[in-house]
Amino acid sequence: MANEGDAVSHADPANEESFTRSLVADTALGPLRGLLLTLTVVTGVVDAVSILALGRVFVANMTGNVVFAAFALVGAPGFSLSASLFALLGFLAGAYAGGVLITRTGDDRGALLRAGSAIELAFAVIALALAAASGDPGVTHGTLSLSGGEFGAEVTDALAALLALALGVQNAVARKLAVPDMTSTVLTMTLTGVGADIRAVVGKEASGAARTAARAALGRRLLAVATMVIGAAAGASLALHVSPLSALTLATALLALVTAWVTLATRRPAAWRAFPGQRR
């Protein structure tokens, strides 16, 4: 008779189906996972631009941005206090706007994400147009060819505020959607969960059902981390070797994709559009 460890080591069709469904075929979530994963790529691209071309400022991760602001306050070289403060204010304004959307869209998750992505796209387009019209080196030169000053101080502050506005909306919407492991911006708790999931997957004390659930959660969390890495790598590669403007163009194109995708997905009623506690 095979022991529990032997049983888990063999492919189990039911387990494999559960793992696959948790990633791409969960009818309760519809396209939400795919949409939020795409927004996670956007986060990586945008933060690559902000770190490499806007004076070491985060526009999506406010924990890092607060720390960078503290560095700038004590005179650490290479950090922009004004950009950090504009990003903080922009993020708060974006989160406030996201809260207004949550109130106005009621119990429709699809409508909430559609409105949020459209507003985020609008801010990204404005930021892209501002960067392109500035005539600064960041429009045509990668940051590897420059020693600094990719954008002027005023343009840097404005871009930091606009991009943080967009990511503030995204954070507020993703927080309300509450799709497991898909925050779209913050990976600290996701990585904490990865450590716990690995223990549950390999630990002998876990039951078969618990191990299956842990395997699915581990896959989701690793996928979220991978998409952030892909976005950051793509954004950094463009910002370094082509231009920060090209990376902003990629982020804007991805936001346009998300907006079009969710608009098409909400053309008809579906179960995934209701929040879990409101389903009948």
C-alpha positions, 0 to 999 in steps of 0.5 A, a space after each residue: 500500500 502506497 504511503 501518503 508521500 508516494 500518492 502525492 508524488 504521482 499525477 492526480 487528475 483531480 489535483 491538476 484540474 484544481 491547480 489549473 482552475 485556480 489560475 485560469 479557469 475559475 468561473 467565480 473570478 472570470 477574467 479578473 486574474 488575467 486582468 490583474 496580472 496584466 496590471 502587475 506587469 504595468 506596475 513593474 514597467 512604471 516603477 522601472 521608469 520612476 526609479 531609473 528616470 525620475 530620481 529614484 522615486 516609487 510611484 506604486 510602492 509607497 513604503 519604498 517611496 516614504 523611505 526614499 523621501 526620508 533619504 532625501 530629507 537627510 541629504 542622501 545623493 541621488 534622491 529627489 524629495 520633491 518627486 517623492 512628495 509629489 508621488 505621495 500626494 498623487 497616490 493619495 489623490 488616486 486612492 481617493 478617486 478609486 474610493 469614489 469609483 467604488 462607491 459609484 459602481 456599487 456591487 459590480 466588480 466588472 464595472 469597477 475595474 472598467 472604470 478604474 482602468 479607463 481612468 488609469 489609462 487617461 493619466 498614463 496618456 497625459 503623462 506620456 504626452 507630457 514626457 514626449 512634449 518636454 523635449 528632455 533627454 528622456 524622450 530619445 535617450 536611454 538612461 545608460 547614455 546619461 549621467 542623470 537629468 533624464 527629465 527636468 525637475 518640473 517634468 519629473 515632479 509632474 510625471 511622478 504625480 501623474 503616474 502615482 495618481 494612476 497607480 493609486 486608482 489601481 491600488 484602491 480598485 485591486 484592494 476592493 476586488 480582493 482577488 486572492 494573491 493578486 494585489 497588482 502592486 505589493 509583493 511582500 505578503 505574496 512572498 510571505 505566502 510563498 514561504 508558507 505554501 512551500 512548507 505546506 506542499 512539502 511537509 508530511 503533516 499536510 493532508 492531500 486536500 491541504 497540499 492541493 490547495 497549497 500547491 494552487 496558492 503557490 502557483 498563483 503567488 509565483 505567477 504574480 511575482 513572475 509577472 512583476 519581474 517581467 514588467 520590471 525587466 521590460 521597463 528597465 530594458 527599454 528605459 536603459 537602452 532605448 528611452 524612458 518614453 518608450 517604457 511609458 509607451 509600453 505601460 500605456 499600451 498595456 493599460 489600453 489592452 486591460 481597458 479594452 479587455 474588461 470593456 468587452 468582458 462586461 458587455 454581458 452579465 456574468 457571475 464573476 461580476 458580483 462580489 462574493 458576499 452578494 452572489 445568489 
